[in-house]
Every structure is written in C-alpha cells, then in structure tokens.
Amino acid sequence: MKNKSKSIILLCITICFLLFNVGLLFLIQLYKTELNNVKHRLEHLESIEFMFDESKGITINRFKYEQYSIGNSPIYVGSNDGNIIPILSITDQPKLVVGLNQNMCRPCVEAVFNDVKEFFS
C-alpha cells in the first residue's frame, strides 16, 4: 500500500512537471512569434524612414533649382557640337526643361520621357 501511494504521488509529480514544461514550451513559442512580428515591423519602419529621408533630399534639391534663372547660356542642340545657340533664342514660348546626367541608366531616362509624353499627350 505504501509503495502504491508513493508511485501515485511520483506519477502525479511527473505529470505536473510534464504539463509545466509543455506550458513553458508554448510560452516560448508564443514569445518567439511575437518577437518575429516586432522584428518585421521594425524593418518595415526602417524602410519607411529611409524612403522618407530620400524623398526629403529629393524635395530639397528640387526646390533648390525651382525657378532657377539659367540666363542666356549657350546650349547644344542634339548631339552636334557645332550647333551651339543661346538659350534665349528658343525660349520665346514656355518650354519644359528636363535635366539629365550621365549617371542615369537608359531605362530611367526612357521612363522619364515616357512619363512626359504621357502627361502631355
């Protein structure tokens, strides 16, 4: 009888420890999932912050050159170096001036011109 009651008590203690460990494993998994969700939200916020900073820089540069007076500088028309004319000779009507630089890739340049054509068509 004594041995039977001891084995029942040991069995109950073992079951309690087993349930306790299962509960801890469940909580660990829950916290791990929550930590991954927070990590993804932080990465998303960092990308939004980066995009905001880049947008802010672009806007600052745009306003720096908005209404910028270019004077009567000589310009090249097309790719012919010998065909230089003063800029005021082509500005008797409002014109759209698009500034491009050598660092822009060809698809980017084509995309700019496609957007301009679409807007004015």
Residue pairs with C-beta under 8 A, 6 or more apart in sequence:
65 99
70 87
70 97
71 87
72 86
72 87
72 88
73 86
73 87
74 84
74 85
74 86
74 87
75 84
75 85
75 86
75 87
75 90
76 83
76 84
77 83
77 84
77 85
96 116
96 120
98 112
98 113
98 116
100 109
100 112
